[in-house]
């Protein structure tokens, strides 16, 4: 069963935000799917053996801060 991690990313507001975050997270180890909900400001990542530090770093690399 895949693991799930959910982050609040308050600064994302548009399709560019969604694309940038999705691209960075998709390249992270273990990530299978990425769901970015601009309305709720939530990013949900599923996959195997997800590493919180790696996922937060990927969101940061996209230019956003996860809480």
CHARMM-style PDB file with segment names, atoms N, HN, CA, C and O in Angstrom:
ATOM      1  N   UNK     1       0.849  -1.190   0.000  1.00  0.00      PROA
ATOM      2  CA  UNK     1       0.000   0.000   0.000  1.00  0.00      PROA
ATOM      3  C   UNK     1       0.892   1.251   0.000  1.00  0.00      PROA
ATOM      4  O   UNK     1       1.782   1.370   0.842  1.00  0.00      PROA
ATOM      5  N   UNK     2       0.668   2.164  -0.915  1.00  0.00      PROA
ATOM      6  HN  UNK     2      -0.055   2.068  -1.599  1.00  0.00      PROA
ATOM      7  CA  UNK     2       1.505   3.367  -1.004  1.00  0.00      PROA
ATOM      8  C   UNK     2       1.321   4.288   0.203  1.00  0.00      PROA
ATOM      9  O   UNK     2       0.251   4.343   0.809  1.00  0.00      PROA
ATOM     10  N   UNK     3       2.373   4.993   0.529  1.00  0.00      PROA
ATOM     11  HN  UNK     3       3.242   4.949   0.037  1.00  0.00      PROA
ATOM     12  CA  UNK     3       2.319   6.004   1.585  1.00  0.00      PROA
ATOM     13  C   UNK     3       1.749   7.291   0.998  1.00  0.00      PROA
ATOM     14  O   UNK     3       1.813   7.513  -0.211  1.00  0.00      PROA
ATOM     15  N   UNK     4       1.194   8.135   1.860  1.00  0.00      PROA
ATOM     16  HN  UNK     4       1.142   7.955   2.842  1.00  0.00      PROA
ATOM     17  CA  UNK     4       0.660   9.422   1.434  1.00  0.00      PROA
ATOM     18  C   UNK     4       1.211  10.522   2.333  1.00  0.00      PROA
ATOM     19  O   UNK     4       1.282  10.363   3.551  1.00  0.00      PROA
ATOM     20  N   UNK     5       1.595  11.626   1.727  1.00  0.00      PROA
ATOM     21  HN  UNK     5       1.537  11.755   0.737  1.00  0.00      PROA
ATOM     22  CA  UNK     5       2.045  12.805   2.470  1.00  0.00      PROA
ATOM     23  C   UNK     5       1.268  14.000   1.938  1.00  0.00      PROA
ATOM     24  O   UNK     5       1.112  14.159   0.728  1.00  0.00      PROA
ATOM     25  N   UNK     6       0.781  14.844   2.849  1.00  0.00      PROA
ATOM     26  HN  UNK     6       0.908  14.715   3.833  1.00  0.00      PROA
ATOM     27  CA  UNK     6       0.014  16.027   2.449  1.00  0.00      PROA
ATOM     28  C   UNK     6       0.655  17.274   3.054  1.00  0.00      PROA
ATOM     29  O   UNK     6       1.009  17.300   4.232  1.00  0.00      PROA
ATOM     30  N   UNK     7       0.793  18.293   2.232  1.00  0.00      PROA
ATOM     31  HN  UNK     7       0.505  18.271   1.274  1.00  0.00      PROA
ATOM     32  CA  UNK     7       1.410  19.548   2.663  1.00  0.00      PROA
ATOM     33  C   UNK     7       0.508  20.719   2.305  1.00  0.00      PROA
ATOM     34  O   UNK     7      -0.161  20.713   1.272  1.00  0.00      PROA
ATOM     35  N   UNK     8       0.501  21.719   3.170  1.00  0.00      PROA
ATOM     36  HN  UNK     8       1.045  21.724   4.009  1.00  0.00      PROA
ATOM     37  CA  UNK     8      -0.171  22.979   2.866  1.00  0.00      PROA
ATOM     38  C   UNK     8       0.875  23.898   2.252  1.00  0.00      PROA
ATOM     39  O   UNK     8       1.943  24.105   2.827  1.00  0.00      PROA
ATOM     40  N   UNK     9       0.563  24.451   1.073  1.00  0.00      PROA
ATOM     41  HN  UNK     9      -0.304  24.283   0.606  1.00  0.00      PROA
ATOM     42  CA  UNK     9       1.474  25.363   0.377  1.00  0.00      PROA
ATOM     43  C   UNK     9       0.684  26.646   0.107  1.00  0.00      PROA
ATOM     44  O   UNK     9       0.087  26.802  -0.958  1.00  0.00      PROA
ATOM     45  N   UNK    10       0.686  27.573   1.091  1.00  0.00      PROA
ATOM     46  HN  UNK    10       1.171  27.446   1.956  1.00  0.00      PROA
ATOM     47  CA  UNK    10      -0.194  28.740   1.008  1.00  0.00      PROA
ATOM     48  C   UNK    10       0.078  29.704  -0.144  1.00  0.00      PROA
ATOM     49  O   UNK    10      -0.827  30.437  -0.545  1.00  0.00      PROA
ATOM     50  N   UNK    11       1.291  29.727  -0.686  1.00  0.00      PROA
ATOM     51  HN  UNK    11       2.026  29.131  -0.360  1.00  0.00      PROA
ATOM     52  CA  UNK    11       1.628  30.717  -1.718  1.00  0.00      PROA
ATOM     53  C   UNK    11       1.265  30.308  -3.135  1.00  0.00      PROA
ATOM     54  O   UNK    11       1.424  31.113  -4.053  1.00  0.00      PROA
ATOM     55  N   UNK    12       0.785  29.091  -3.348  1.00  0.00      PROA
ATOM     56  HN  UNK    12       0.657  28.437  -2.603  1.00  0.00      PROA
ATOM     57  CA  UNK    12       0.462  28.691  -4.723  1.00  0.00      PROA
ATOM     58  C   UNK    12      -0.941  29.162  -5.083  1.00  0.00      PROA
ATOM     59  O   UNK    12      -1.872  29.083  -4.282  1.00  0.00      PROA
ATOM     60  N   UNK    13      -1.065  29.663  -6.332  1.00  0.00      PROA
ATOM     61  HN  UNK    13      -0.308  29.728  -6.983  1.00  0.00      PROA
ATOM     62  CA  UNK    13      -2.348  30.254  -6.703  1.00  0.00      PROA
ATOM     63  C   UNK    13      -2.741  30.066  -8.170  1.00  0.00      PROA
ATOM     64  O   UNK    13      -3.840  30.458  -8.562  1.00  0.00      PROA
ATOM     65  N   UNK    14      -1.859  29.472  -8.992  1.00  0.00      PROA
ATOM     66  HN  UNK    14      -0.966  29.153  -8.673  1.00  0.00      PROA
ATOM     67  CA  UNK    14      -2.162  29.415 -10.423  1.00  0.00      PROA
ATOM     68  C   UNK    14      -1.636  28.123 -11.054  1.00  0.00      PROA
ATOM     69  O   UNK    14      -1.010  27.298 -10.390  1.00  0.00      PROA
ATOM     70  N   UNK    15      -1.905  27.971 -12.342  1.00  0.00      PROA
ATOM     71  HN  UNK    15      -2.414  28.641 -12.882  1.00  0.00      PROA
ATOM     72  CA  UNK    15      -1.463  26.768 -13.055  1.00  0.00      PROA
ATOM     73  C   UNK    15       0.066  26.665 -13.100  1.00  0.00      PROA
ATOM     74  O   UNK    15       0.607  25.559 -13.083  1.00  0.00      PROA
ATOM     75  N   UNK    16       0.755  27.785 -13.155  1.00  0.00      PROA
ATOM     76  HN  UNK    16       0.315  28.683 -13.169  1.00  0.00      PROA
ATOM     77  CA  UNK    16       2.222  27.750 -13.125  1.00  0.00      PROA
ATOM     78  C   UNK    16       2.687  27.143 -11.803  1.00  0.00      PROA
ATOM     79  O   UNK    16       3.611  26.331 -11.781  1.00  0.00      PROA
ATOM     80  N   UNK    17       2.053  27.532 -10.714  1.00  0.00      PROA
ATOM     81  HN  UNK    17       1.302  28.192 -10.732  1.00  0.00      PROA
ATOM     82  CA  UNK    17       2.387  26.974  -9.395  1.00  0.00      PROA
ATOM     83  C   UNK    17       2.202  25.455  -9.417  1.00  0.00      PROA
ATOM     84  O   UNK    17       3.077  24.696  -9.000  1.00  0.00      PROA
ATOM     85  N   UNK    18       1.038  25.036  -9.916  1.00  0.00      PROA
ATOM     86  HN  UNK    18       0.327  25.652 -10.255  1.00  0.00      PROA
ATOM     87  CA  UNK    18       0.727  23.600  -9.975  1.00  0.00      PROA
ATOM     88  C   UNK    18       1.787  22.855 -10.797  1.00  0.00      PROA
ATOM     89  O   UNK    18       2.279  21.808 -10.379  1.00  0.00      PROA
ATOM     90  N   UNK    19       2.129  23.398 -11.956  1.00  0.00      PROA
ATOM     91  HN  UNK    19       1.729  24.249 -12.296  1.00  0.00      PROA
ATOM     92  CA  UNK    19       3.094  22.737 -12.837  1.00  0.00      PROA
ATOM     93  C   UNK    19       4.478  22.671 -12.205  1.00  0.00      PROA
ATOM     94  O   UNK    19       5.141  21.636 -12.276  1.00  0.00      PROA
ATOM     95  N   UNK    20       4.919  23.760 -11.590  1.00  0.00      PROA
ATOM     96  HN  UNK    20       4.380  24.601 -11.532  1.00  0.00      PROA
ATOM     97  CA  UNK    20       6.256  23.793 -10.993  1.00  0.00      PROA
ATOM     98  C   UNK    20       6.367  22.792  -9.846  1.00  0.00      PROA
ATOM     99  O   UNK    20       7.349  22.054  -9.759  1.00  0.00      PROA
ATOM    100  N   UNK    21       5.385  22.763  -8.983  1.00  0.00      PROA
ATOM    101  HN  UNK    21       4.587  23.362  -9.053  1.00  0.00      PROA
ATOM    102  CA  UNK    21       5.406  21.842  -7.840  1.00  0.00      PROA
ATOM    103  C   UNK    21       5.294  20.400  -8.311  1.00  0.00      PROA
ATOM    104  O   UNK    21       6.014  19.528  -7.824  1.00  0.00      PROA
ATOM    105  N   UNK    22       4.395  20.145  -9.258  1.00  0.00      PROA
ATOM    106  HN  UNK    22       3.810  20.854  -9.653  1.00  0.00      PROA
ATOM    107  CA  UNK    22       4.223  18.787  -9.775  1.00  0.00      PROA
ATOM    108  C   UNK    22       5.511  18.284 -10.416  1.00  0.00      PROA
ATOM    109  O   UNK    22       5.912  17.142 -10.193  1.00  0.00      PROA
ATOM    110  N   UNK    23       6.160  19.130 -11.208  1.00  0.00      PROA
ATOM    111  HN  UNK    23       5.834  20.058 -11.389  1.00  0.00      PROA
ATOM    112  CA  UNK    23       7.401  18.728 -11.884  1.00  0.00      PROA
ATOM    113  C   UNK    23       8.494  18.377 -10.880  1.00  0.00      PROA
ATOM    114  O   UNK    23       9.162  17.353 -11.026  1.00  0.00      PROA
ATOM    115  N   UNK    24       8.682  19.210  -9.872  1.00  0.00      PROA
ATOM    116  HN  UNK    24       8.140  20.042  -9.753  1.00  0.00      PROA
ATOM    117  CA  UNK    24       9.732  18.950  -8.879  1.00  0.00      PROA
ATOM    118  C   UNK    24       9.436  17.692  -8.074  1.00  0.00      PROA
ATOM    119  O   UNK    24      10.330  16.878  -7.842  1.00  0.00      PROA
ATOM    120  N   UNK    25       8.193  17.529  -7.649  1.00  0.00      PROA
ATOM    121  HN  UNK    25       7.466  18.190  -7.838  1.00  0.00      PROA
ATOM    122  CA  UNK    25       7.853  16.364  -6.825  1.00  0.00      PROA
ATOM    123  C   UNK    25       7.877  15.068  -7.624  1.00  0.00      PROA
ATOM    124  O   UNK    25       8.246  14.020  -7.094  1.00  0.00      PROA
ATOM    125  N   UNK    26       7.490  15.130  -8.888  1.00  0.00      PROA
ATOM    126  HN  UNK    26       7.190  15.981  -9.318  1.00  0.00      PROA
ATOM    127  CA  UNK    26       7.483  13.922  -9.712  1.00  0.00      PROA
ATOM    128  C   UNK    26       8.895  13.350  -9.855  1.00  0.00      PROA
ATOM    129  O   UNK    26       9.065  12.143 -10.026  1.00  0.00      PROA
ATOM    130  N   UNK    27       9.898  14.214  -9.786  1.00  0.00      PROA
ATOM    131  HN  UNK    27       9.760  15.194  -9.647  1.00  0.00      PROA
ATOM    132  CA  UNK    27      11.275  13.757  -9.893  1.00  0.00      PROA
ATOM    133  C   UNK    27      11.864  13.235  -8.596  1.00  0.00      PROA
ATOM    134  O   UNK    27      12.982  12.720  -8.595  1.00  0.00      PROA
ATOM    135  N   UNK    28      11.138  13.356  -7.491  1.00  0.00      PROA
ATOM    136  HN  UNK    28      10.229  13.774  -7.492  1.00  0.00      PROA
ATOM    137  CA  UNK    28      11.652  12.906  -6.192  1.00  0.00      PROA
ATOM    138  C   UNK    28      11.521  11.393  -6.062  1.00  0.00      PROA
ATOM    139  O   UNK    28      10.594  10.785  -6.597  1.00  0.00      PROA
ATOM    140  N   UNK    29      12.463  10.803  -5.346  1.00  0.00      PROA
ATOM    141  HN  UNK    29      13.217  11.296  -4.912  1.00  0.00      PROA
ATOM    142  CA  UNK    29      12.498   9.349  -5.164  1.00  0.00      PROA
ATOM    143  C   UNK    29      11.219   8.839  -4.506  1.00  0.00      PROA
ATOM    144  O   UNK    29      10.747   9.402  -3.518  1.00  0.00      PROA
ATOM    145  N   UNK    30      10.671   7.773  -5.064  1.00  0.00      PROA
ATOM    146  HN  UNK    30      11.055   7.316  -5.866  1.00  0.00      PROA
ATOM    147  CA  UNK    30       9.518   7.101  -4.484  1.00  0.00      PROA
ATOM    148  C   UNK    30       8.167   7.681  -4.852  1.00  0.00      PROA
ATOM    149  O   UNK    30       7.139   7.067  -4.565  1.00  0.00      PROA
ATOM    150  N   UNK    31       8.142   8.854  -5.485  1.00  0.00      PROA
ATOM    151  HN  UNK    31       8.977   9.352  -5.719  1.00  0.00      PROA
ATOM    152  CA  UNK    31       6.866   9.508  -5.786  1.00  0.00      PROA
ATOM    153  C   UNK    31       6.184   8.829  -6.970  1.00  0.00      PROA
ATOM    154  O   UNK    31       6.786   8.641  -8.026  1.00  0.00      PROA
ATOM    155  N   UNK    32       4.918   8.464  -6.774  1.00  0.00      PROA
ATOM    156  HN  UNK    32       4.428   8.617  -5.916  1.00  0.00      PROA
ATOM    157  CA  UNK    32       4.119   7.858  -7.840  1.00  0.00      PROA
ATOM    158  C   UNK    32       3.115   8.852  -8.406  1.00  0.00      PROA
ATOM    159  O   UNK    32       2.978   8.973  -9.623  1.00  0.00      PROA
ATOM    160  N   UNK    33       2.407   9.569  -7.525  1.00  0.00      PROA
ATOM    161  HN  UNK    33       2.518   9.472  -6.536  1.00  0.00      PROA
ATOM    162  CA  UNK    33       1.428  10.555  -7.988  1.00  0.00      PROA
ATOM    163  C   UNK    33       1.529  11.832  -7.159  1.00  0.00      PROA
ATOM    164  O   UNK    33       1.924  11.813  -5.993  1.00  0.00      PROA
ATOM    165  N   UNK    34       1.160  12.938  -7.797  1.00  0.00      PROA
ATOM    166  HN  UNK    34       0.840  12.953  -8.744  1.00  0.00      PROA
ATOM    167  CA  UNK    34       1.133  14.244  -7.141  1.00  0.00      PROA
ATOM    168  C   UNK    34      -0.209  14.891  -7.467  1.00  0.00      PROA
ATOM    169  O   UNK    34      -0.590  14.987  -8.633  1.00  0.00      PROA
ATOM    170  N   UNK    35      -0.923  15.335  -6.433  1.00  0.00      PROA
ATOM    171  HN  UNK    35      -0.613  15.257  -5.486  1.00  0.00      PROA
ATOM    172  CA  UNK    35      -2.181  16.052  -6.638  1.00  0.00      PROA
ATOM    173  C   UNK    35      -2.042  17.426  -6.009  1.00  0.00      PROA
ATOM    174  O   UNK    35      -1.793  17.542  -4.809  1.00  0.00      PROA
ATOM    175  N   UNK    36      -2.203  18.470  -6.816  1.00  0.00      PROA
ATOM    176  HN  UNK    36      -2.406  18.376  -7.791  1.00  0.00      PROA
ATOM    177  CA  UNK    36      -2.112  19.851  -6.336  1.00  0.00      PROA
ATOM    178  C   UNK    36      -3.504  20.467  -6.419  1.00  0.00      PROA
ATOM    179  O   UNK    36      -4.071  20.601  -7.503  1.00  0.00      PROA
ATOM    180  N   UNK    37      -4.049  20.840  -5.258  1.00  0.00      PROA
ATOM    181  HN  UNK    37      -3.588  20.730  -4.377  1.00  0.00      PROA
ATOM    182  CA  UNK    37      -5.364  21.472  -5.192  1.00  0.00      PROA
ATOM    183  C   UNK    37      -5.169  22.944  -4.863  1.00  0.00      PROA
ATOM    184  O   UNK    37      -4.899  23.306  -3.717  1.00  0.00      PROA
ATOM    185  N   UNK    38      -5.308  23.791  -5.883  1.00  0.00      PROA
ATOM    186  HN  UNK    38      -5.527  23.498  -6.813  1.00  0.00      PROA
ATOM    187  CA  UNK    38      -5.066  25.221  -5.701  1.00  0.00      PROA
ATOM    188  C   UNK    38      -6.088  25.863  -4.767  1.00  0.00      PROA
ATOM    189  O   UNK    38      -5.752  26.796  -4.039  1.00  0.00      PROA
ATOM    190  N   UNK    39      -7.301  25.388  -4.777  1.00  0.00      PROA
ATOM    191  HN  UNK    39      -7.574  24.630  -5.368  1.00  0.00      PROA
ATOM    192  CA  UNK    39      -8.358  25.975  -3.947  1.00  0.00      PROA
ATOM    193  C   UNK    39      -8.076  25.762  -2.456  1.00  0.00      PROA
ATOM    194  O   UNK    39      -8.185  26.697  -1.663  1.00  0.00      PROA
ATOM    195  N   UNK    40      -7.718  24.543  -2.079  1.00  0.00      PROA
ATOM    196  HN  UNK    40      -7.629  23.783  -2.723  1.00  0.00      PROA
ATOM    197  CA  UNK    40      -7.462  24.241  -0.668  1.00  0.00      PROA
ATOM    198  C   UNK    40      -6.010  24.481  -0.277  1.00  0.00      PROA
ATOM    199  O   UNK    40      -5.660  24.418   0.902  1.00  0.00      PROA
ATOM    200  N   UNK    41      -5.145  24.764  -1.291  1.00  0.00      PROA
ATOM    201  HN  UNK    41      -5.429  24.815  -2.248  1.00  0.00      PROA
ATOM    202  CA  UNK    41      -3.705  24.985  -1.073  1.00  0.00      PROA
ATOM    203  C   UNK    41      -3.001  23.727  -0.563  1.00  0.00      PROA
ATOM    204  O   UNK    41      -1.996  23.816   0.143  1.00  0.00      PROA
ATOM    205  N   UNK    42      -3.534  22.548  -0.927  1.00  0.00      PROA
ATOM    206  HN  UNK    42      -4.350  22.476  -1.501  1.00  0.00      PROA
ATOM    207  CA  UNK    42      -2.956  21.287  -0.477  1.00  0.00      PROA
ATOM    208  C   UNK    42      -2.248  20.556  -1.612  1.00  0.00      PROA
ATOM    209  O   UNK    42      -2.711  20.536  -2.752  1.00  0.00      PROA
ATOM    210  N   UNK    43      -1.124  19.964  -1.268  1.00  0.00      PROA
ATOM    211  HN  UNK    43      -0.748  19.981  -0.341  1.00  0.00      PROA
ATOM    212  CA  UNK    43      -0.378  19.099  -2.182  1.00  0.00      PROA
ATOM    213  C   UNK    43      -0.351  17.717  -1.539  1.00  0.00      PROA
ATOM    214  O   UNK    43       0.121  17.558  -0.414  1.00  0.00      PROA
ATOM    215  N   UNK    44      -0.857  16.727  -2.257  1.00  0.00      PROA
ATOM    216  HN  UNK    44      -1.240  16.856  -3.171  1.00  0.00      PROA
ATOM    217  CA  UNK    44      -0.869  15.355  -1.754  1.00  0.00      PROA
ATOM    218  C   UNK    44       0.021  14.502  -2.647  1.00  0.00      PROA
ATOM    219  O   UNK    44      -0.130  14.477  -3.868  1.00  0.00      PROA
ATOM    220  N   UNK    45       0.947  13.809  -2.009  1.00  0.00      PROA
ATOM    221  HN  UNK    45       1.070  13.829  -1.016  1.00  0.00      PROA
ATOM    222  CA  UNK    45       1.914  12.975  -2.712  1.00  0.00      PROA
ATOM    223  C   UNK    45       1.702  11.536  -2.263  1.00  0.00      PROA
ATOM    224  O   UNK    45       1.581  11.265  -1.069  1.00  0.00      PROA
ATOM    225  N   UNK    46       1.656  10.604  -3.229  1.00  0.00      PROA
ATOM    226  HN  UNK    46       1.755  10.823  -4.200  1.00  0.00      PROA
ATOM    227  CA  UNK    46       1.593   9.189  -2.874  1.00  0.00      PROA
ATOM    228  C   UNK    46       2.754   8.464  -3.532  1.00  0.00      PROA
ATOM    229  O   UNK    46       3.247   8.861  -4.588  1.00  0.00      PROA
ATOM    230  N   UNK    47       3.172   7.397  -2.882  1.00  0.00      PROA
ATOM    231  HN  UNK    47       2.771   7.074  -2.025  1.00  0.00      PROA
ATOM    232  CA  UNK    47       4.279   6.611  -3.415  1.00  0.00      PROA
ATOM    233  C   UNK    47       4.814   5.666  -2.366  1.00  0.00      PROA
ATOM    234  O   UNK    47       4.216   5.485  -1.305  1.00  0.00      PROA
ATOM    235  N   UNK    48       5.942   5.069  -2.674  1.00  0.00      PROA
ATOM    236  HN  UNK    48       6.428   5.216  -3.536  1.00  0.00      PROA
ATOM    237  CA  UNK    48       6.575   4.139  -1.756  1.00  0.00      PROA
ATOM    238  C   UNK    48       7.771   4.787  -1.079  1.00  0.00      PROA
ATOM    239  O   UNK    48       8.559   5.481  -1.721  1.00  0.00      PROA
ATOM    240  N   UNK    49       7.900   4.558   0.204  1.00  0.00      PROA
ATOM    241  HN  UNK    49       7.259   3.994   0.725  1.00  0.00      PROA
ATOM    242  CA  UNK    49       9.036   5.052   0.983  1.00  0.00      PROA
ATOM    243  C   UNK    49       9.295   6.535   0.758  1.00  0.00      PROA
ATOM    244  O   UNK    49      10.395   6.933   0.372  1.00  0.00      PROA
ATOM    245  N   UNK    50       8.279   7.342   1.001  1.00  0.00      PROA
ATOM    246  HN  UNK    50       7.386   7.018   1.314  1.00  0.00      PROA
ATOM    247  CA  UNK    50       8.408   8.789   0.832  1.00  0.00      PROA
ATOM    248  C   UNK    50       9.255   9.365   1.957  1.00  0.00      PROA
ATOM    249  O   UNK    50       9.113   8.973   3.115  1.00  0.00      PROA
ATOM    250  N   UNK    51      10.128  10.289   1.614  1.00  0.00      PROA
ATOM    251  HN  UNK    51      10.244  10.608   0.673  1.00  0.00      PROA
ATOM    252  CA  UNK    51      11.004  10.952   2.577  1.00  0.00      PROA
ATOM    253  C   UNK    51      10.541  12.402   2.730  1.00  0.00      PROA
ATOM    254  O   UNK    51      10.618  13.189   1.786  1.00  0.00      PROA
ATOM    255  N   UNK    52      10.061  12.746   3.927  1.00  0.00      PROA
ATOM    256  HN  UNK    52       9.999  12.106   4.693  1.00  0.00      PROA
ATOM    257  CA  UNK    52       9.521  14.078   4.176  1.00  0.00      PROA
ATOM    258  C   UNK    52      10.517  15.172   3.804  1.00  0.00      PROA
ATOM    259  O   UNK    52      10.137  16.162   3.178  1.00  0.00      PROA
ATOM    260  N   UNK    53      11.770  15.011   4.175  1.00  0.00      PROA
ATOM    261  HN  UNK    53      12.079  14.207   4.683  1.00  0.00      PROA
ATOM    262  CA  UNK    53      12.786  16.035   3.884  1.00  0.00      PROA
ATOM    263  C   UNK    53      12.980  16.212   2.385  1.00  0.00      PROA
ATOM    264  O   UNK    53      13.142  17.336   1.909  1.00  0.00      PROA
ATOM    265  N   UNK    54      12.966  15.125   1.646  1.00  0.00      PROA
ATOM    266  HN  UNK    54      12.835  14.212   2.032  1.00  0.00      PROA
ATOM    267  CA  UNK    54      13.127  15.182   0.185  1.00  0.00      PROA
ATOM    268  C   UNK    54      11.931  15.876  -0.450  1.00  0.00      PROA
ATOM    269  O   UNK    54      12.094  16.690  -1.359  1.00  0.00      PROA
ATOM    270  N   UNK    55      10.736  15.560   0.022  1.00  0.00      PROA
ATOM    271  HN  UNK    55      10.603  14.899   0.761  1.00  0.00      PROA
ATOM    272  CA  UNK    55       9.531  16.171  -0.542  1.00  0.00      PROA
ATOM    273  C   UNK    55       9.490  17.670  -0.245  1.00  0.00      PROA
ATOM    274  O   UNK    55       9.159  18.467  -1.123  1.00  0.00      PROA
ATOM    275  N   UNK    56       9.821  18.051   0.974  1.00  0.00      PROA
ATOM    276  HN  UNK    56      10.090  17.404   1.687  1.00  0.00      PROA
ATOM    277  CA  UNK    56       9.856  19.476   1.327  1.00  0.00      PROA
ATOM    278  C   UNK    56      10.923  20.212   0.506  1.00  0.00      PROA
ATOM    279  O   UNK    56      10.717  21.351   0.087  1.00  0.00      PROA
ATOM    280  N   UNK    57      12.059  19.555   0.284  1.00  0.00      PROA
ATOM    281  HN  UNK    57      12.227  18.630   0.625  1.00  0.00      PROA
ATOM    282  CA  UNK    57      13.122  20.164  -0.521  1.00  0.00      PROA
ATOM    283  C   UNK    57      12.653  20.361  -1.967  1.00  0.00      PROA
ATOM    284  O   UNK    57      12.979  21.374  -2.587  1.00  0.00      PROA
ATOM    285  N   UNK    58      11.902  19.418  -2.500  1.00  0.00      PROA
ATOM    286  HN  UNK    58      11.637  18.596  -1.997  1.00  0.00      PROA
ATOM    287  CA  UNK    58      11.394  19.532  -3.873  1.00  0.00      PROA
ATOM    288  C   UNK    58      10.405  20.697  -3.982  1.00  0.00      PROA
ATOM    289  O   UNK    58      10.430  21.445  -4.960  1.00  0.00      PROA
ATOM    290  N   UNK    59       9.545  20.849  -2.988  1.00  0.00      PROA
ATOM    291  HN  UNK    59       9.525  20.242  -2.193  1.00  0.00      PROA
ATOM    292  CA  UNK    59       8.599  21.970  -2.983  1.00  0.00      PROA
ATOM    293  C   UNK    59       9.372  23.279  -2.891  1.00  0.00      PROA
ATOM    294  O   UNK    59       9.033  24.254  -3.562  1.00  0.00      PROA
ATOM    295  N   UNK    60      10.403  23.300  -2.065  1.00  0.00      PROA
ATOM    296  HN  UNK    60      10.679  22.509  -1.520  1.00  0.00      PROA
ATOM    297  CA  UNK    60      11.246  24.496  -1.928  1.00  0.00      PROA
ATOM    298  C   UNK    60      11.965  24.810  -3.235  1.00  0.00      PROA
ATOM    299  O   UNK    60      12.078  25.974  -3.618  1.00  0.00      PROA
ATOM    300  N   UNK    61      12.446  23.791  -3.909  1.00  0.00      PROA
ATOM    301  HN  UNK    61      12.355  22.845  -3.598  1.00  0.00      PROA
ATOM    302  CA  UNK    61      13.143  23.961  -5.192  1.00  0.00      PROA
ATOM    303  C   UNK    61      12.209  24.579  -6.230  1.00  0.00      PROA
ATOM    304  O   UNK    61      12.650  25.311  -7.117  1.00  0.00      PROA
ATOM    305  N   UNK    62      10.908  24.275  -6.111  1.00  0.00      PROA
ATOM    306  HN  UNK    62      10.550  23.681  -5.390  1.00  0.00      PROA
ATOM    307  CA  UNK    62       9.918  24.861  -7.022  1.00  0.00      PROA
ATOM    308  C   UNK    62       9.628  26.323  -6.676  1.00  0.00      PROA
ATOM    309  O   UNK    62       8.966  27.029  -7.437  1.00  0.00      PROA
ATOM    310  N   UNK    63      10.131  26.769  -5.515  1.00  0.00      PROA
ATOM    311  HN  UNK    63      10.668  26.196  -4.897  1.00  0.00      PROA
ATOM    312  CA  UNK    63       9.957  28.167  -5.126  1.00  0.00      PROA
ATOM    313  C   UNK    63       8.873  28.414  -4.104  1.00  0.00      PROA
ATOM    314  O   UNK    63       8.404  29.542  -3.951  1.00  0.00      PROA
ATOM    315  N   UNK    64       8.470  27.363  -3.398  1.00  0.00      PROA
ATOM    316  HN  UNK    64       8.851  26.447  -3.523  1.00  0.00      PROA
ATOM    317  CA  UNK    64       7.370  27.478  -2.445  1.00  0.00      PROA
ATOM    318  C   UNK    64       7.772  26.885  -1.098  1.00  0.00      PROA
ATOM    319  O   UNK    64       8.738  26.128  -1.002  1.00  0.00      PROA
ATOM    320  N   UNK    65       7.021  27.238  -0.066  1.00  0.00      PROA
ATOM    321  HN  UNK    65       6.237  27.854  -0.144  1.00  0.00      PROA
ATOM    322  CA  UNK    65       7.285  26.704   1.273  1.00  0.00      PROA
ATOM    323  C   UNK    65       6.112  25.854   1.712  1.00  0.00      PROA
ATOM    324  O   UNK    65       4.962  26.289   1.646  1.00  0.00      PROA
ATOM    325  N   UNK    66       6.399  24.643   2.161  1.00  0.00      PROA
ATOM    326  HN  UNK    66       7.333  24.290   2.215  1.00  0.00      PROA
ATOM    327  CA  UNK    66       5.373  23.736   2.634  1.00  0.00      PROA
ATOM    328  C   UNK    66       5.251  23.825   4.145  1.00  0.00      PROA
ATOM    329  O   UNK    66       6.245  23.957   4.858  1.00  0.00      PROA
ATOM    330  N   UNK    67       4.024  23.749   4.614  1.00  0.00      PROA
ATOM    331  HN  UNK    67       3.216  23.642   4.034  1.00  0.00      PROA
ATOM    332  CA  UNK    67       3.832  23.717   6.056  1.00  0.00      PROA
ATOM    333  C   UNK    67       3.001  22.500   6.435  1.00  0.00      PROA
ATOM    334  OT1 UNK    67       2.722  22.285   7.614  1.00  0.00      PROA
TER     335      UNK     67
END
